[in-house]
Amino acid sequence: MREITKYTETIEKTETISITCNRCGKTEEGEHVEYSSDIQQQRFDFGYGSTMDGTEMKFDLCDNCVKEIISEFIHQPEIIEHI
């Protein structure tokens, strides 16, 4: 025979409610903003021997700022479109 009891379990979740471009300050808000925004998180993980060895850097940039930044590159990055 089984004795059964009911209980309530609380689960804590996090949700992004706004994203701000670290360069220009553009902010987007709303439900599921991390999936529908033109502001994307950039991540750099600096390797062994770098002046920033062992450092990880995360920040958000909007599409316009990314375009402006890469337009200043001497060598343009490889662009791969996923359609």
Contact map, one row per residue, 1 for C-alpha under 8 A:
11100000000000000000000000000000000000000000000000000000000000000000000000000000000
11110000000000000000000000000000000000000000000000000000000000000000000000000000000
11111000000000000000000000000000000000000000000000000000000000000000000000000000000
01111100000000000000000000000000000000000000000000000000000000000000000000000000000
00111110000000000000000000000000000000000000000000000000000000000000000000000000000
00011111000000000000000000000000000000000000000000000000000000000000000000000000000
00001111100000000000000000000000000000000000000000000000000000000000000000000000000
00000111110000000000000000000000000000000000000000000000000000000000000000000000000
00000011111000000000000000000000000000000000000000000000000000000000000000000000000
00000001111100000000000000000000000000000000000000000000000000000000000000000000000
00000000111110000000000000000000000000000000000000000000000000000000000000000000000
00000000011111000000000000000000000000000000000000000000000000000000000000000000000
00000000001111100000000000000000000000000000000000000000000000000000000000000000000
00000000000111110000000000000000000000000000000000000000000000000000000000000000000
00000000000011111000000000000000000000000000000000000000000000000000000000000000000
00000000000001111110000000000001110000000000000000000000000000000000000000000000000
00000000000000111110000000001111100000000000000000000000000000000000000000000000000
00000000000000011111000000111100100000000000000000000000000000000000000000000000000
00000000000000011111100000111000110000100000000000000000000100000000000000000000000
00000000000000000111110011110000000000100000000000000000000110000000000000000000000
00000000000000000011111111100000000000100000000000000000001111000000000000000000000
00000000000000000001111110000000000000000000000000000000001110000000000000000000000
00000000000000000000111110000000000000000000000000000000000010001000000000000000000
00000000000000000000111111000000000000000000000000000000000000001000000000000000000
00000000000000000001111111100000000000000000000000000000000000000000000000000000000
00000000000000000001100111110000000000000000000000000000000001000000000000000000000
00000000000000000111100011111000000000000000000000000000000000000000000000000000000
00000000000000000111000001111100100010100000000000000000000000000000000000000000000
00000000000000001110000000111110100000000000000000000000000000000000000000000000000
00000000000000001100000000011111100000000000000000000000000000000000000000000000000
00000000000000001000000000001111100000000000000000000000000000000000000000000000000
00000000000000011000000000000111111100000000000000000000000000000000000000000000000
00000000000000011110000000011111111110000000000000000000000000000000000000000000000
00000000000000010010000000000001111110010000000000000000000000000000000000000000000
00000000000000000000000000000001111110000000000000000000000000000000000000000000000
00000000000000000000000000000001111111000000000000000000000000000000000000000000000
00000000000000000000000000010000111111110000000000000000000000000000000000000000000
00000000000000000000000000000000000111110000000000000000000001100000000000000000000
00000000000000000011100000010000000011111000000000000000000111100000000000000000000
00000000000000000000000000000000010011111100000000000000000111100000000000000000000
00000000000000000000000000000000000000111110000000000000011110000000000000000000000
00000000000000000000000000000000000000011111000000000000011110000000000000000000000
00000000000000000000000000000000000000001111100000000001111000000000000000000000000
00000000000000000000000000000000000000000111110000000001110000000000000000000000000
00000000000000000000000000000000000000000011111000000111100000000000000000000000000
00000000000000000000000000000000000000000001111101011111000000000000000000000000000
00000000000000000000000000000000000000000000111111011110000000000000000000000000000
00000000000000000000000000000000000000000000011111001100000000000000000000000000000
00000000000000000000000000000000000000000000001111101000000000000000000000000000000
00000000000000000000000000000000000000000000011111111000000000000000000000000000000
00000000000000000000000000000000000000000000000011111000000000000000000000000000000
00000000000000000000000000000000000000000000011001111110000000000000000000000000000
00000000000000000000000000000000000000000000011111111110000000000000000000000000000
00000000000000000000000000000000000000000000111100011111000000000000000000000000000
00000000000000000000000000000000000000000000111000011111100000000000000000000000000
00000000000000000000000000000000000000000011110000000111110000000000000000000000000
00000000000000000000000000000000000000000011100000000011111000000000000000000000000
00000000000000000000000000000000000000001111000000000001111100000000000000000000000
00000000000000000000110000000000000000001110000000000000111110000000000000000000000
00000000000000000011110000000000000000111100000000000000011111000000000000000000000
00000000000000000001111000000000000000111100000000000000001111101100000000000000000
00000000000000000000100001000000000001110000000000000000000111111100000000000000000
00000000000000000000000000000000000001110000000000000000000011111110000000000000000
00000000000000000000000000000000000000000000000000000000000001111111000000000000000
00000000000000000000001100000000000000000000000000000000000011111111100000000000000
00000000000000000000000000000000000000000000000000000000000011111111110000000000000
00000000000000000000000000000000000000000000000000000000000000111111111000000000000
00000000000000000000000000000000000000000000000000000000000000011111111100000000000
00000000000000000000000000000000000000000000000000000000000000001111111110000000000
00000000000000000000000000000000000000000000000000000000000000000111111110011000000
00000000000000000000000000000000000000000000000000000000000000000011111110010000000
00000000000000000000000000000000000000000000000000000000000000000001111111000000000
00000000000000000000000000000000000000000000000000000000000000000000111111110000000
00000000000000000000000000000000000000000000000000000000000000000000000111110000000
00000000000000000000000000000000000000000000000000000000000000000000000011111000000
00000000000000000000000000000000000000000000000000000000000000000000011011111100000
00000000000000000000000000000000000000000000000000000000000000000000010000111110000
00000000000000000000000000000000000000000000000000000000000000000000000000011111000
00000000000000000000000000000000000000000000000000000000000000000000000000001111100
00000000000000000000000000000000000000000000000000000000000000000000000000000111110
00000000000000000000000000000000000000000000000000000000000000000000000000000011111
00000000000000000000000000000000000000000000000000000000000000000000000000000001111
00000000000000000000000000000000000000000000000000000000000000000000000000000000111
